[in-house]
Amino acid sequence: MSVSKQPHLPIENQILAAMTPAEYQRLAPHLKQVSLEVGQVLYKANEPITHVYFPHQSIVSLVSTQKDGSTVEAGIVGNDGIVGVSVILGSNTTNTTAFVQIRGSSLMMKTELLIAEFNRGGELQGLLLRYTHRLLIQVTQILACNSLHTIERRLARWLLFIADRVQSDTFFLTQEYIAKMLGCRRTGVTEVANRLSRAGMISYKRGTINILNRSGLEDTSCECYSMIKDEYARLLSVPSQPVLDKGSREQGAGSREQGAGSREQGEGK
């Protein structure tokens, strides 16, 4: 992973891009631009999260590994979010491993600095809380998807997810890797990929996937893709509502107590 001391504009991460210039400039000195490589582990399950990442072109998988070594993808983070968001919830560990699925650039920040900024109760806090809601929707819907839908529908949904986040219909992924993310056998992925290829929806050669018929792929996908996409769009249209910091809450509580005391004095008169 190569590191550059200063982040370069334009900011392609949606969370950072949604901040006002003044808010972002306060954060900028703590951000470092990095290049993430395929297979790179950003943090492991149940180990401290020392840094958080705001992806630009890169895609990061959040993967759950079972005792028998089997894996399944619980979530995907691209330029729509942040890797390591659980730290704002008071935990510096999580039960998933985050590793790079598609190489590209990202902005990196020390965990303690993000927590300090979050606790200010400003604009970034509202953006991160709203993103956490979006990620929770994605994770729970993917859980249902993996339990209820066929490999064909899940693969179509997954390919659309990736294309949306890399903003391209062409990307590199091996069938072995896809099988691990979907929690199924490689032979199952090969069979379904060949079927989608014969139907003219995708082409697949030496790990390079091209989406040729997006509308056909959307029709093949389960409803999970449209449900998550529509909910994301709805949440993006809702203004952020940051929670007050501790000092503001205490001040507000004091004002309410003072107001209650004044009313009691008035009633005593």
ABEGO torsion letter per residue (X at the ends): XBBBABBBOBBABAAAAABBAAAAAAAAAABBBBBBBBGBBABBBGBBBABBBBBBABBBBBBBBBAAGBBBBABBBBAABBBGAAAAAGBABBABBBBBABBEBBBBBBAAAAAAAAAAGBAAAAAAAAAAAAAAAAAAAAAAAAAABBAAAAAAAAAAAAAAAAGBABBBBBAAAAAAAAGBBAAAAAAAAAAAAAAGABBBBGGBBBBABAAAAAAABBAAAAAAAAAAAAAAABBBBBBBBAAAAAAAAAAAAAAAAAAAAAAAX
